[in-house]
Structure formats: C-alpha cells, structure tokens
Amino acid sequence: MVILNYLIMCLIFGTTFLAIKVGIDAGAPPFFSAGLRFFLAGVLLLAWMIVKKKARLSLLLHKEMLLTAIGLTFGTFAPLYWAEQHVSSGTAAILSATAPMMILLLQATALREKVARNAVVGCLIGLGGVTLIVLPQVSMKASLLWLFGCLAILLGQVFYSSGALYSKRVIRRFADTSPIALNAAQMTYGGALLLLLSLFTEPLHAQTLQAMFTGKALASLLYLVVIGSMVAHTIFYWLVAKTNPVFPSTWLYISPIIAMVLGMILYHETVTWFMAMGAVITIIGIVFVNWEGLRQTFRKPLKASDLQGEG
C-alpha cells in the first residue's frame, strides 16, 4: 500500500501542472480558478474532517491557519497560476521543484542554521540546472513575459519554503489536530485570499464566466479540486504517518519529469535538449540538498506494520 500510494501521489502531482495549463489556456482567469480550486478543496476536506470528529470549525479562528495559507497556498499558487499563461507546464514543474533548495537557503540565512557541505553543493548544481532551463529559452523566445513567468514561479517557491518552515512550528503547536485538517484550514484561507485577489485584478465579465464552464476548464477545475488537492494531499499525509516526512517528499524528484513528458506528449509542448539537461541537473541538485535525509530513509527499513493499509 505504501509503494502503491506513493506512485499514485507522484503521478497526480506530476499531472497537476498540466491540468492548470489546460484550464488557463481554456480561458479560465488564473487567480479566480486557483482560488476556487483551493477554497472548494479546503471547505470540503475540512467538512469531512469535522464530520469524522477529527477537527473543529474553531480551527479557522486561529491566526496560524491564515499565516500558513499566505505561504503555502496564496504566495505559492498566485505566481504559479499567473506564470502558466506564459510558461510550459514542464518548465513550471521543474522550477517548482527548487523548493527544497529555497528551504535550505532560508534555514542558512534567516534561521542561521548550519548547512551541510553536500547541501551547498546541491544548491550550486540546482542553480546550474535552472540556468540551463531559463537562459537558452530567453535567447530563443525573446519573451519578457516568459522570463517574468519563470521568476514568478521561483518567487512562489520562496513563499512556499517560508510557509513550509512555519508550518512545522504550527504542526507542533496543534499536535492534537490532524495534519489533514490543518492543511484543509490553510487551503480554505488560501483559496479565499486568491478569490479576493481575483476580485480586484480580474473583472468577471460574462465571457469570463462562460470560459470557466467550458468542458476543458471545468474538467481541469474538478480534477484539481478532487484529485490534485483532496486526494493527493491526503495520500501525502497518510504516507508521512506510515513512513516518515522525508520519503513522501521525494515526489519532487519524479513528478517534474512526469509533467515534462506529459506536456510534450499530450499538449505538444517543446522540450529542448537544454531543458532536458537542465531538468536532470536540477533534480540531481535537489537530491544532493536532501542527501542526508534520503540516506536515513533508505537505510532504515520499513516495519511490517508500516506496509499495512488502514483496512
């Protein structure tokens, strides 16, 4: 069950970038569709947890849920959804996979924590990979919007990294509350903030609303709400509970490749040799950044009880 759920999670996370691209290209406003996705997913998931008596509605009254939402959802996905108007889904996935490196840099600079040598090497390798992806594309496409899209995704990863570090503190403080409920609460707030941003930046005309309910846009939204947000994140937290926090996070090494291949096959996105080489180098850098955690993960065998499902 652990291996099966892990493979399902990697596949889902790898397809979400393409699903976002499909919805935006169908005419769905980026901030509105992102807000609707996370608000619906958060509300439905939180309601489910309340019904199962694993959470309370009062969870939304804590400021920590709002602060986590600003980092993990609003600050991460507002730039990503805007950028996917100008950047391919494969490129977006690779650039989004730089989050572990961003976390490392924040730990070293803001938190003044000691950084392992292999992690520094990983950052430099990853930076080289991102450079290979971005710079040749600038000369070929000569598009400032494309470049700004790449920079926006990287900025979003700074927000994500800050939110991830802060959420660790929140999880410890709310130790008696399910992490799934905490994630649902922050998605609810994050979705609401994205809808508020849409209200001021994306006037909803009749044509816009009509675009939201076309077949492709609606299918994209439903997939991202149910599969991309509710199912995948629930599997992620289940894997954390059954194994450890490091093993499920290795989806970052696999999903970008899935996203790039699917974008090339299903959406006819261009993948150059420079992009492919940059993707591989970036992922190698990410592996180096997380080398110690990965070594401990695979050095420690899973217990028999960890391999059993919930029945």
DRENPAZA-906834 format. One record per residue: z, x, y of N, C-alpha, C in turn. Coordinates in steps of 0.1 Angstrom, whole numbers, padded with zeros to 4 digits, always signed. Each point is the difference from the previous one (the first is absolute). Layout:
BEGIN
ZXYZXYZXY...
//
This chain:
BEGIN
+0000+0008-0012+0000-0008+0012+0000+0009+0013+0007+0011-0001+0001+0009+0012-0014+0005+0003-0007+0005-0010-0013+0006+0002-0010-0011+0004+0000-0011-0007-0009-0011+0004+0002-0005+0014+0012-0002+0004+0003-0005+0014-0004+0011+0010+0002+0013-0004-0004+0010+0009-0015+0001+0003-0008-0002-0011-0014+0000+0001-0005-0012+0008+0006-0012-0002-0003-0012+0008+0003+0002+0015+0011+0006+0003+0004+0003+0013-0010+0009+0007-0003+0011-0006-0010+0009+0005-0013-0006+0003-0005-0009-0009-0013-0007+0002+0001-0009+0012+0011-0008+0001+0002-0009+0011+0000+0007+0013+0009+0010+0001+0001+0007+0013-0014+0007+0004-0007+0004-0010-0013+0006+0002-0010-0010+0005+0001-0012-0004-0010-0011+0005+0004-0006+0013+0012+0001+0005+0004-0007+0012-0008+0005+0012-0003+0013+0000-0008+0005+0012-0014-0006+0001-0006-0002-0012-0013-0006-0001+0001-0015+0004+0011-0007-0004+0002-0014+0003+0002-0002+0015+0007+0009+0006+0002+0000+0015-0014+0001+0007-0008+0010-0005-0013+0002+0006-0009-0012-0002+0000-0007-0011-0008-0012-0003+0004-0011+0010+0013-0002+0002+0004-0011+0009-0003+0003+0014+0001+0012+0005-0003+0004+0014-0015-0001+0002-0008+0005-0010-0015-0001+0002-0005-0014-0001+0008-0009-0006-0004-0014+0000+0003-0007+0013+0007+0007+0009+0002-0006+0014+0015-0004+0002+0009+0003-0009+0014-0003+0002+0006+0010+0010+0007-0005+0010+0006+0009+0010+0010+0009-0007+0000+0013+0003+0009+0009-0008+0015-0003+0001+0005-0002+0012+0014-0002+0002+0004-0014-0005-0008-0010+0002+0003-0013-0005+0001-0001-0015-0010+0006-0007-0001+0000-0014+0011+0009-0006+0004+0011+0006+0011+0008-0005+0013-0008+0002+0002-0006+0011+0012-0008+0003+0002-0011-0010-0011-0007-0002+0000-0012-0010+0003+0005-0014-0005+0012-0003+0002+0005-0014+0015+0003-0002+0006+0008+0009+0014+0004-0002+0010-0011+0003-0003-0009+0009+0009-0011+0003+0001-0009-0012-0012-0004-0005+0000-0009-0012+0006+0007-0012-0003+0012-0003+0005+0007-0011+0016+0002+0001+0004+0003+0012+0015+0002+0002+0007-0013-0001-0005-0011+0005+0007-0013+0000+0000-0005-0015-0011+0001-0007-0001-0005-0014+0009+0008-0009+0000+0013+0002+0008+0009-0009+0015-0002+0003+0004-0001+0013+0014-0003+0004+0005-0013-0005-0009-0010+0001+0004-0014-0005+0002+0001-0015-0008+0007-0007+0001+0002-0015+0014+0007-0003+0003+0010+0008+0013+0007-0003+0012-0009+0003-0001-0008+0011+0010-0009+0003+0002-0011-0011-0011-0005-0005+0001-0010-0011+0007+0006-0012-0003+0013-0003+0006+0007-0011+0014+0005+0003+0005-0003+0012+0013+0004+0005+0003+0015+0000-0011+0007+0003+0001+0014+0002-0001+0005+0014-0001-0010+0009+0000+0003+0015+0004-0012+0007+0004+0002+0013+0004-0011+0009-0009+0001+0012-0002-0012+0006-0008-0001+0012+0006+0008+0012+0013+0001+0000+0007+0008+0010-0004+0015+0000-0007+0004-0010-0005+0014+0000-0009+0003+0012-0007-0011+0005-0009+0002+0011+0007+0002+0013+0013-0003+0000+0008+0002+0013+0004+0014+0002-0002+0009-0009+0004+0014+0002-0011+0008+0007+0003+0007+0010-0010+0008+0008-0007+0010-0008+0007+0005-0011-0006+0010-0009-0014-0005-0006-0001-0013-0002-0012-0005-0006-0012+0001+0010+0004-0003+0013-0010+0001+0010-0005+0015+0003+0010+0009+0000-0003+0014+0002-0008+0006-0011+0003-0004-0012-0008+0004-0012-0014-0005+0001-0001-0013+0004-0014-0006+0001-0008+0007+0010+0006+0005+0011-0008+0007+0010-0007+0012-0005+0008+0007-0009-0005+0012-0006-0010-0002-0012+0005-0008-0010-0007-0001-0013-0012-0010+0001+0001-0010+0009-0011-0010+0000-0008+0000+0013+0007-0003+0011-0007-0001+0013-0007+0013+0004+0008+0010+0001-0005+0013+0005-0010+0006-0010+0001-0003-0013-0009+0006-0010-0014-0008-0001+0001-0013+0000-0011-0008-0003-0008-0005+0012+0006+0000+0012-0008-0004+0012-0011+0011+0002+0004+0013-0001-0011+0010+0002-0010+0000-0012+0005-0002-0012-0008+0000-0012-0011-0011+0001+0004-0012+0003-0009-0011+0000-0010+0002+0012+0005+0004+0011-0010+0003+0011-0010+0011-0004+0005+0010-0006-0008+0012-0004-0011-0004-0010+0003-0009-0009-0010-0004-0010-0012-0007+0005+0000-0003+0013-0012-0005+0007-0010+0011+0001+0005+0013+0000-0009+0011+0003+0000+0011-0011+0009-0001-0009+0002+0010-0010-0002-0006-0014-0006+0007-0009-0002-0005-0014+0014-0001-0007+0000-0009-0010+0013-0002-0007+0004+0012-0008-0009+0008-0005+0004+0012-0007+0006+0011+0009-0006+0001+0012+0006+0010+0010+0014-0005+0004+0001-0013+0002+0013-0006+0004+0011+0002-0010-0004-0001-0013+0010+0002-0011+0004+0015+0000-0009+0009+0001+0003+0014+0000+0010+0004+0011-0004-0004+0012+0008+0003+0012+0014-0007-0001+0001-0012-0006+0013-0006-0002+0008+0007-0010-0006+0008-0009+0008+0007-0010+0007+0012+0006-0002+0003+0013+0007+0011+0006+0015-0003+0003+0004-0012-0003+0014-0004+0003+0010+0009-0005+0000+0005-0012+0010+0010-0005+0001+0012+0009-0012+0005+0005+0000+0012+0009+0007-0004+0013-0003-0012+0005+0007-0005+0013+0015+0000-0002+0004-0005-0012+0015-0001-0002+0006+0014+0000-0007+0009-0006+0005+0014-0001+0001+0006+0014-0010-0003+0009+0000+0006+0013+0012-0007+0008+0002-0012-0001+0011-0007+0007+0013+0005-0005+0002+0002-0013+0012+0006-0005+0003+0014+0005-0011+0008+0002+0002+0013+0005+0002+0001+0015-0006-0009+0008+0001+0001+0014+0011-0009+0006-0001-0013-0004+0010-0009+0006+0014+0001-0007+0000+0001-0013+0013+0000-0007+0005+0014-0003-0008+0010+0004+0004+0014-0002+0004+0004-0014-0007-0006-0010+0003+0003-0014-0008+0012-0004+0006+0007-0010-0007+0012-0005-0012-0005-0009-0012+0007+0002-0012-0003-0007-0004+0010-0010-0003-0004-0012-0004+0010-0010-0013+0007+0003-0002+0012-0005-0012+0007+0004-0012-0007-0006+0000-0005-0012-0011-0007-0006-0004-0012+0008+0010-0006+0006-0003-0012+0009-0008+0004+0012+0004+0011+0006-0008+0005+0012-0014+0004-0004-0001+0006-0012-0014+0004-0005-0008-0013-0002+0007-0011-0005-0007-0012-0003-0005-0007+0013+0009+0001+0011-0004-0005+0013-0013+0007+0005+0000+0013-0001-0012+0007+0005-0013-0003-0008+0002-0001-0014-0011-0004-0008-0005-0014+0003+0010-0009+0002-0004-0014+0003-0007-0001+0014+0005+0008+0009-0007+0000+0014-0014+0005-0001-0002+0010-0009-0014+0005-0002-0008-0011-0006+0005-0008-0010-0008-0010-0006-0003-0011+0010+0009-0004+0009-0003-0010+0010-0010+0005+0010+0001+0012+0003-0010+0006+0009-0014+0000-0006-0001+0003-0013-0013-0001-0007-0006-0014+0000+0009-0010+0000-0004-0014+0000-0005-0004+0014+0007+0004+0010-0002-0005+0013-0011+0007+0008+0001+0014+0001-0008+0007+0009-0015-0001-0003-0005+0001-0013-0014-0001-0002-0005-0014+0003+0008-0010-0001-0004-0014+0003-0002-0002+0015+0008+0007+0008-0001-0001+0014-0014+0005+0005-0004+0011-0006-0013+0006+0004-0012-0008-0006+0002-0007-0011-0011-0008-0006-0001-0013+0007+0011-0007+0002+0000-0013+0005+0001+0000+0016+0006+0010+0005+0002+0001+0015+0006-0013+0006+0009-0006-0007+0006-0012+0004+0015+0002+0004+0003-0002+0012+0014+0001+0005+0009-0011-0006-0006-0012-0003+0008-0010-0006+0004+0004-0014-0009+0006-0007+0003+0005-0014+0012+0010+0001-0001+0010+0010+0010+0010+0001+0013-0007+0004+0000-0009+0009+0012-0007+0005+0006-0008-0012-0009-0005-0009+0005-0008-0011+0008+0010-0010-0006+0012-0002+0008+0009-0008+0013+0004+0006+0000+0003+0013+0012+0003+0007+0010-0011-0001-0005-0013+0001+0009-0011+0000+0007-0001-0014-0007+0002-0011+0006+0000-0013+0010+0010-0002-0002+0012+0005+0010+0011+0000+0012-0003+0008-0002-0007+0012+0011-0004+0008+0008-0011-0008-0007-0009-0007+0007-0010-0008+0009+0007-0011-0004+0011-0005+0008+0007-0010+0013+0006+0005-0001+0003+0013+0012+0005+0007+0010-0012+0001-0004-0012+0003+0008-0011+0000+0006-0003-0014-0009+0001-0010+0004-0003-0014+0010+0010-0004-0002+0012+0003+0010+0011-0004+0013-0002+0006+0000-0004+0013+0013-0003+0007+0007-0012-0006-0008-0010-0004+0005-0012-0006+0006+0003-0014-0007+0008-0007+0004+0004-0014+0013+0007+0000+0002+0010+0010+0012+0007+0001+0012-0009+0004-0003-0009+0010+0010-0009+0004+0003-0011-0011-0009-0004-0007+0002-0010-0011+0010+0005-0010+0000+0013-0003+0009+0006-0010+0014-0003+0005+0003+0002+0013+0013-0003+0005+0003-0015-0001-0010-0008+0003+0002-0015-0001+0003-0004-0014-0007+0006-0010+0003-0004-0014+0014+0004-0004+0005+0011+0005+0014+0004-0004+0009-0009+0007-0002-0005+0012+0009-0009+0007+0000-0013-0006-0011-0005-0005-0001-0013-0007-0002+0002-0015+0009+0008-0005+0000+0003-0014+0001-0012-0009+0006-0011+0004+0002-0012-0008-0012-0009+0001-0010+0003+0008-0011-0008+0001-0012+0006-0007-0008-0008-0007-0012+0005-0007-0010+0006+0010-0005+0012-0004-0010+0007+0009-0013-0009+0002-0002-0009-0010-0012-0009+0002+0003-0010+0011+0012-0005+0001+0004-0009+0011-0001+0008+0014+0005+0012+0000-0001+0008+0012-0014+0002+0004-0009+0003-0009-0014+0001+0003-0006-0013+0005+0004-0011-0006-0005-0013+0004+0004-0003+0014+0013+0003+0004+0004-0002+0013-0007+0008+0011-0002+0013-0003-0007+0008+0009-0015-0004+0001-0006-0004-0011-0014-0005+0001-0001-0013+0009+0010-0008-0001+0000-0012+0008+0000+0003+0015+0009+0009+0004+0001+0005+0014-0013+0007+0004-0005+0009-0009-0012+0008+0003-0012-0009+0002-0001-0011-0009-0011-0009+0002+0001-0008+0013+0012-0004+0004+0002-0007+0012-0004+0008+0012+0004+0013+0000-0003+0009+0011-0016+0002+0001-0006+0001-0012-0015+0001+0000-0007-0012+0006+0006-0012-0004-0006-0012+0006+0002-0001+0015+0012+0005+0005+0003+0000+0014-0010+0010+0007-0003+0011-0006-0010+0009+0006-0013-0006+0000-0004-0007-0010-0013-0007-0001-0001-0011+0011+0011-0007+0003+0000-0010+0010-0004+0005+0014+0004+0013+0003-0003+0006+0013-0012+0008+0000-0006+0003-0011-0012+0009+0000-0012-0006-0007+0002-0011-0008-0011-0006-0007-0001-0015+0003-0006-0004+0010-0001-0015+0003-0006-0007-0012+0006-0010-0005-0005-0007-0012-0010-0011+0005-0013+0003+0000-0010-0010+0003-0003-0007-0013-0008-0011+0002-0005-0008-0012-0007+0009-0010-0009+0009+0006-0008+0009-0009+0010+0009-0008+0010+0005+0006+0010+0009-0006+0007-0007-0012+0005-0013+0003+0006-0007-0011-0009-0003-0011-0013-0003+0004-0010-0003-0011-0002+0012-0008+0000+0012+0006-0002+0012-0008+0011+0003-0010+0013-0004+0004+0011+0002-0008-0001-0008-0013-0007-0011+0000-0001-0009-0011-0014+0001-0008-0007+0010+0003-0012+0003-0008+0005+0005-0014-0009-0001-0010+0004+0003-0013+0006+0014-0002-0007+0010+0006+0004+0014-0001+0014+0003+0007+0001-0006+0012+0012+0003+0008+0012-0007-0007-0002-0012-0005+0011-0008-0007+0004+0007-0013-0010+0004-0007+0003+0007-0013+0007+0013+0003-0004+0008+0010+0007+0012+0004+0015-0003+0003+0002-0010+0008+0014-0003+0005+0008-0004-0012-0005-0009-0009+0008-0005-0011+0003+0012-0010-0009+0009-0002+0002+0011-0008+0010+0009+0005+0000+0003+0014+0009+0009+0006+0014-0006+0000+0001-0013+0002+0013-0007+0001+0007+0000-0014-0007-0005-0010+0006-0002-0013+0000+0013-0008-0012+0006-0002-0001+0012-0008+0005+0013+0007-0006+0002+0012+0003+0012+0007+0014+0002+0005+0006-0011+0005+0013+0000+0006+0011-0004-0010-0001-0012-0006+0011-0005-0008+0000+0006-0014-0011+0001-0007+0000+0005-0014+0002+0015+0000-0008+0008+0008+0000+0014+0000+0014+0006+0004+0005-0006+0011+0013+0005+0005+0012-0003-0010-0001-0012-0006+0010-0003-0010-0001+0009-0012-0012+0004-0005-0002+0009-0011+0006+0014+0005-0003+0004+0012+0005+0013+0005+0016+0000-0001+0007-0010+0005+0014+0000-0001+0005-0001-0014-0007-0007-0009+0004-0001-0014-0001+0014-0006-0010+0007+0003-0002+0014-0005+0011+0009+0005+0004-0001+0013+0011+0007+0005+0013-0002-0007+0002-0013-0004+0012-0003-0007+0000+0005-0014-0012+0000-0006-0001+0004-0014-0001+0015-0003-0006+0007+0011-0001+0014-0002+0007+0008+0011-0006+0003+0011+0006+0007+0011-0009-0002+0012+0005+0004+0012-0008-0003+0012-0013+0009+0001+0000+0011-0007-0012+0009+0002-0012-0005-0008+0002-0003-0013-0011-0004-0009-0009-0011+0006+0005-0011+0005-0009-0011+0005-0007+0005+0012+0006+0009+0008-0007+0005+0012-0012+0008-0002-0002+0005-0013-0012+0008-0003-0013-0008+0000+0001-0013+0003-0012-0008+0002-0008+0005+0012+0006+0008+0009-0006+0005+0012-0011+0011-0005+0001+0005-0012-0009+0010-0004-0013-0006-0007+0002-0012-0005-0010-0007-0008-0008-0011+0008+0007-0008+0007-0006-0011+0007-0011+0004+0010+0002+0011+0008-0011+0003+0009-0013+0003-0007+0000+0006-0012-0012+0003-0007-0006-0013-0005+0009-0010-0005-0005-0013-0004-0007-0007+0012+0006+0001+0012-0005-0006+0012-0014+0006+0004-0001+0013-0001-0012+0006+0004-0012-0003-0010+0003+0000-0013-0010-0004-0010-0004-0014+0001+0010-0009+0002-0004-0015+0001-0008-0002+0013+0004+0006+0010-0007-0001+0013-0015+0004-0002-0002+0011-0007-0013+0005-0002-0008-0009-0009+0006-0005-0011-0007-0009-0010-0002-0014+0005+0011-0006+0005-0001-0015+0004-0004-0002+0014+0002+0009+0009-0002-0002+0014-0010+0010+0006-0006+0008-0009-0011+0009+0004+0004+0009+0011+0013+0005+0000+0005+0009+0010-0005+0014-0003-0003+0008+0010-0005+0013-0002+0012+0010-0003-0002+0007-0010+0010+0011-0004-0007+0013-0001+0002+0009+0010-0007+0013+0000+0008+0010-0008-0006+0011-0003+0007+0011-0007+0012+0005+0008-0001+0000+0013+0011+0004+0008+0012-0009-0001-0003-0013+0000+0010-0011-0002+0007+0002-0013-0008+0001-0011+0005+0001-0013+0009+0013-0002-0005+0011+0006+0008+0012+0000+0012-0001+0008-0001-0006+0011+0012-0002+0009+0010-0009-0007-0004-0011-0007+0009-0009-0007+0008+0008-0011-0008+0008-0008+0007+0008-0010+0010+0009+0005-0003+0008+0011+0009+0009+0006+0012-0007+0006-0002-0011+0007+0011-0008+0006+0010-0004-0011-0005-0005-0011+0009-0004-0011+0007+0012-0006-0007+0011-0002+0007+0012-0004+0011+0004+0009-0002-0001+0013+0011+0002+0010+0011-0009-0002-0003-0013-0002+0011-0010-0002+0008+0004-0013-0007+0004-0010+0007+0004-0013+0010+0012+0003-0005+0010+0008+0009+0011+0003+0012-0004+0008-0002-0010+0010+0011-0005+0008+0011-0006-0009-0004-0007-0010+0009-0007-0009+0003+0007-0013-0003+0014+0000+0000+0007-0013+0014-0001-0007+0010+0003+0008+0014+0000-0006+0003-0013-0007-0002-0011+0008+0003-0014-0005-0008-0003-0013-0013+0004+0001-0009-0003-0012+0005+0008-0012+0004+0013+0002+0004+0008-0011+0013-0006-0007+0009-0005+0009+0012-0006-0006-0004-0013-0007-0009-0007+0005-0004-0013-0006-0006+0002-0014-0009+0010-0002-0006+0002-0013+0008+0009-0009+0010+0006+0006+0009+0008-0009+0010-0008-0007+0004-0012+0007+0010-0009-0005-0007-0011-0008+0001-0001-0013-0007-0011-0008+0006-0013+0003-0008-0010-0001+0005-0014+0002+0008-0004-0012+0010-0007+0003+0009-0006-0011-0007-0012-0007+0004-0003-0012-0006-0011-0007+0002-0013+0008+0012-0001+0006+0002-0012+0008-0009-0002+0012-0004+0012+0005-0009-0001+0012-0014-0005-0004-0004+0001-0013-0013-0004-0004+0000-0015-0004+0011-0006+0001+0000-0014-0004-0002-0009+0012-0007-0011-0001-0002-0009+0011+0012-0009+0002-0002-0009+0009+0011-0010+0003+0000-0011-0010-0009-0001-0009-0001-0010-0010-0006-0013+0006
//
